[in-house]
Amino acid sequence: MPDAYLDHAATTPMRPEALAAMVPVLQDGFGNPSGAHRWAREARRMLDDARDVVAAAVGAEPSEVVFTSGGTEADNLAVAGVTEATGRRPLCSAVEHHAVLRAIEAVGGTTVPVHPDGSLDLDALRAQLHEAPVGLVSVMLANNETGIVADLDAVGAVLAEVTPGAVLHTDAVAAAPWLDLPDRCRPAALVTLSGHKVGGPKGIGALVVRAGTPLVARQVGGGQERERRSGTPDVAGAVGFAAALAVTVAERGATVRRVESLRDRLVAGLRATVPGLVVVSPDDPAARTAGTALVAVPGLSREALVFLLDQGGVAASWGSSCASGATEPSHVLGAMGVAPEAAEGSLRLSLGWCTTAEEVDHALAVIPAAVAQLRAAAA
């Protein structure tokens, strides 16, 4: 583990509760839950128990939870499944995760612009809804790069006003560690979750499909998950995901308060020691997730900065982990109108459930020194 792991938005360490829940399943719960004998029935019981926990965490019925291989598959299923079922084009905000953006592009959909603060332009959404029939609108609850929280109630109100039949999907992967999902996701007919972002294992996620939502399966074969996603379920993964999600929900209030304080200290320290620092994420804690701080140092190379931080024992990224190898600036910052020289020097620092004050102290020692070193080299 690095001296300061500040890339929890990419993935967060497994919670002990998740690991402890998975081990007995991996050792003894090997039955296929689609079978009829007692080994299969026991595996099915464990899978159903996990489904109950996930459903409660998002405010859904257990029958509405579809286990997937992760957030990307869930996003793809939501976009492609509804588009095929309705025959209508989909829309999404311009700052969505690539799992949504690429899925929207693949079926001929378009993006809706955002305001400079990253919030969806509701007037632009309304205009696009009037242009042609729309089957699905996807707006992520919390942005994975900036932490900005969307007002899904407002989006849902526009859909109800202009296109009552349109389905609202939200990628809640980045929101799950920090926000009350039953409250925030209430307007959404489809909700995406991912296990490893809440301290569960990688390779497991879920798509909540509210009753009555039109959806055509993309993965067919055995008819599992009520014929919405075929394939032998990952029982151990689902159990670990549920255990991590349960402790996340139980401790969320205390975690948010503690992490918010650490994040504020980190940002304040960087503002005091890094001249010219731009803080892209909102200062208002009500407008963003507690653990995310997207900052920028205009004129610096984000790749060089992340490399130096890694050498100094600080794990960070310059945006979505799925695009960390990309050479172009973040599409999120581009959609928000952030100046190219600032976007080029962007740095995402994301705290999580196990972040410590010592890690923040280490980051505050390493980051200003790395910036100074790069500036000196450039000069």
Secondary structure, 3 states (H helix, E strand, C coil): CCCEECECCCCCCCCHHHHHHHHHHHHHCCCCCCCCCHHHHHHHHHHHHHHHHHHHHHCCCHHHEEEECCHHHHHHHHHHHHHHHHCCEEEEECCCCHHHHHHHHHCCCEEECECCCCCECHHHHHHHHHHCCEEEEECCCECCCCCEECCHHHHHHHHHHHCCCCEEEEECCCCCCCCCHHHHCCCCCEEEEEHHHCCCCCCCEEEEECCCCCCCCCCCCCCHHHHCCCCCCCHHHHHHHHHHHHHHHHHHHHHHHHHHHHHHHHHHHHHHHCCCCEECCCCCHHHECCCEEEEECCCCCHHHHHHHHHHCCEECECCCHHHCCCCCCCHHHHHHCCCHHHHHCEEEEECCCCCCHHHHHHHHHHHHHHHHHHHHHHC
